[in-house]
Each structure stands twice: as C-alpha cells, then as structure tokens.
C-alpha cells in the first residue's frame, strides 16, 4: 500500500462476528441496528442459564448459555469464566469468521464533534485493514489515514508496516477507571474526542479494555483469552487487561500491530465502585508484579505460532507468577486448557460438527 493511501472499507458482512456478553435483554441493539443488522451476532449469556434473554427482531444471532458451554467443551469448560463478562471469549472460540468485534451491552452509539453518529464497526474495520507501524513512531499518528503520511525522517524501509491484529477503541462519557479512581472522581466524564489512531509501539504494554474491541481472529485469536475471573476466583475486572498484556507480548514477538484510538462508543453507566474494589483489590497489588513480568518476558524463536507463544507464556506464568499467588498456577493451567479447547473446536472438520447455541434468530 502506498503511504497516505486510504483503502476502501468493505462491510465484511460474511467475515466478521459481533460477540456480546450479557445478563439482560439486548434492547441496546436497537440503537446499533443501522450498523449491526447485517452481521452475525454471537451472544454469550452469563449467569443463570434458565433466564430467557430477549433479542430484538431482525438480528441474525446464536446464543450460548452456561449449559451450552459445558455441553460443547465438556471438562475444558473450566477455562471459561462464570458470572463475569470474561465469558465472552467463548464466543471468540466458536466463531468461524476472520474478524471479531466485541462490545458491552451498556455501550451505545456515540456522536462525533459535528453531531453525526459514529459507525464504530466501520472504523474498526478500517483500522484492521490498514498496516500498523510498531517499530518506529510516526508523529502524525496513523500515516495511512486520509490527510496524513509518513513524516520526514521516517525510514522508507519501515513504511510498508506490518499486519494489524488488534483495534482498540475508546469511550465517551463514563471513563474506564479502576475502583480507587472511581471513588475519588465519581462525577468525572470523558468529553474529549481525539480524532486519532496510533500504533502502540513495540515493547510497550497498554491496558486493553474489552468493551469496544476488534481483532483479526486468524492472526491473534488464540491469545484473546480473558482469563479466569468472577465466580470462584479471587479477582475480577482484569480479564481484558490480562488478555491485552498476553496479546501485546505475542504481537511484538510475531511482528504484528496493535492500534488504539478511534472509534469511540458511548459508555452509558458506571459500575459500582465498591463492588469493583472488592473484585479488583488483589489485582491492584498483583499488577505491580504482573507488569514487570510482561515487560521482561521473552519468547524463543521456536515460538512461531500464536498457540506456541501462548503455551510458552503459560509456562513462564506458572514459573514466575505462581510464586506471587497460587491463583497464577491455576491461571496457567487454564491457559493451556484454553488452547487445547481452541484447537479442538477449530481443527479441520470440527467447524461443521460444532453444535449451535440454544437460540437462533433471523
């Protein structure tokens, strides 16, 4: 691709699934209808599997509850979190599309500064179809955007870029804060719209949020494991961040890119900071050990696939973070189980035999 050129953005109706974790009726889809109606939805129902989740008419979807997860994965279902939005990663596993977009059910269509509705999915697709530049920072951010290019001094040998594996979108209104920050800034709202997309540089970690996220499932899908969280676990609300740290280390190793910035969605409500603090408090201490671990982790040249990278990463989690708390030994085991389940469901022949969820709509 020539520098500065902007590719046409195909709708990718047959190549992208939208994954939504939920415990409630999906009325929020009405606002997204103009943008989502022509895509297939994978809904992962959290919590009580006997509860009926209502989906608005006109959407093509499959819905999986905990009973479905247990039926499909058998003993390997232990790697999928329960009573936590981390259950969404089951949707990544059963999808057969090249791309995934995942969104929370309390997120709505945002407006840009001119008052126009933002088609978040269209921007994510643009991000994923454009190269990333992790090896040398461009001061005009994304050089492939309209009206931008590589600046003077940018090496020509790096201008082709690398494939983009992850598009990390942002949010207006309710910020994605941890519980302590929520408590000291209860009325703070994000009203700042920054019209920019940039590549997260190689060697730099970032806190990935799962409420407005797209990725190339074929490039990085097996690493998008949202960990063991929620019911029966000593920690919550670190699921997407754990996946983000693993993904970034593997993307750096395999020469793939991660973009962040546009598009924005409207995050409608803040979760209870006291409930969040109970879920997060161990993670707040543990992250002081986790971040240096990921900053120093090294993968060997034999790690040539995402699966091999992830298994090697799980071994280092067991060896080094297992000393921090027994939870990480359990998490390392779950990482291996996740890869086993992923490979089993995504092997040749497995796709056709995969049972659907308990509800389908059209």
Number of C-alpha atoms within 10 A of each C-alpha: 12 9 15 15 15 17 13 8 14 10 15 15 13 12 13 24 26 22 27 23 26 23 19 15 14 16 13 16 21 16 12 16 14 10 17 19 18 15 19 22 25 26 26 26 27 22 18 13 14 9 13 13 16 10 21 15 11 11 19 17 20 19 22 23 26 21 15 19 20 14 13 19 18 11 11 18 21 15 25 25 25 21 19 20 26 26 30 26 27 26 24 24 21 19 22 17 18 16 25 26 24 24 20 18 19 16 21 22 21 21 16 16 11 6 8 10 12 19 19 23 24 15 19 27 22 19 32 22 19 23 24 28 29 25 17 14 18 19 13 16 17 23 26 26 19 11 10 15 20 19 13 9 7 14 10 10 7 12 20 13 21 17 19 25 27 30 29 27 25 24 25 21 17 20 19 18 13 16 22 16 13 21 14 10 11 13 9 12 13 13 11 10 16 13 11 13 22 23 25 19 19 20 15 13 18 14 13 22 21 23 24 24 24 29 26 21 23 14 19 22 22 25 25 22 28 27 24 29 24 20 13 10 14 15 21 25 20 24 25 23 18 21 21 25 22 21 27 27 25 25 25 18 20 18 17 24 26 29 27 20 19 22 27 26 25 20 24 17 11 15 13 11 19 13 10 17 20 13 20 21 16 13 17 16 10 14 13 10 14 17 15 10 15 19 13 9 13 15 18 10 9 9 17 13 14 21 20 17 25 26 21 17 23 22 17 19 23 20 14 17 21 17 12 14 12 11 17 19 21 16 21 24 17 21 25 20 19 29 22 16 23 20 15 15 21 17 10 9 10 12 14 9 8 12 12 13 19 11 14 16 14 11
